[in-house]
């Protein structure tokens, strides 16, 4: 499974990248055989109060299934990643195990 992490306006150091990789493995371990590739895009966006939020878009390229795309925006980087991964694991499990 290939993982691509891209960012625009968000600093990603090696510790954060390692943490994201671990959380991906933990969150998606049950459905990993059904996933061909994972793409994470992190962007810094300004909200209506002139504060920076982090927008995360997670795309899962599935094997013999349509792609799963999950998006969320939060203030905290770790929180947005956790939410997106949680939503993605639920969506993939619904797609695979209820089909």
N, C-alpha and C positions, 0 to 999 in steps of 0.2 A: 504494500500500500504506500503510495507516494504522497507526501505531505508538503504543501507549498504555503509559506506564510509571507504575506506582503503587507507593508505598512506605508502610510502616508501621513506624516505629522505625528506619528507615535513611535517613541524610541523602544526598540526591541533589542535587548542585550541577550547574551547567550544563556543566562540564567532563566530569563523569561521564556525564551524559546524552548528550553529544556522542560520547563514547567508546563507549557502548552502541549508539548509532545506527550508528556506523562498523562496529563488530563485527557487527551484524545484517546490514548490507549486504554485508560481506565473506563471512560464513558462509552466507548464504542467497541470494547473487546468482544462483547457477545455477538455483534453483527459484523465484525471485521472481515470475515470471508466474503461478504456481500458488497464490500466497498472497494472500488478500483483506485480512487484517488481522492484526496482531500485538499481543498483550497480555502485558506483563511485570509480575508482582507480586513485590515484594521485601518480606520481613518479617524482623524480628529476633526470634529465638526463643532461649529459654534451654535449654541441654542439661543432661544429668544431672550434670555437673561444675560447674554454675552459671556457665558461660561463655556468652556470646552467640554464636550462630551466625546465619548469613544463609540464609533459605529463599527460593528463587527458583522461581516457577511461570511457565512460558512457554506461552502458548496461541497456536497458529497456526490461524487460520480459513482453511481451504483452499477453493479453487474446485472444485466438483463432487467433493469428497472429504470424508471425515470430518475433524473438527478433530484436530489433533495437540497433546497436552498433555504437557509435560516438566517434571518437578520434581526439585530437588536441594537439599541443605543442606550448606553448608561454612562454615568459620570466616572465610575471606577473601572479600570481596565480589567482587573481580575474578575470583577463581578459580571461584566458583559461576556467575558469568555465562558465563565461557568454557566450562565443562563443559556447561551447559544448551544453549548455542548449538551446541556440537559434537554433542551427542546429538540435537538438533532437526534439524540439517542431515542427519545420517545417516538419521533416521527419515523425513523428507520424501522424500529420494532413494529410499529403499526403497519408499515408498508410490507414488511417481510412476513411477519408471523400471522397476519390477518388476511393475507392474500390467498 
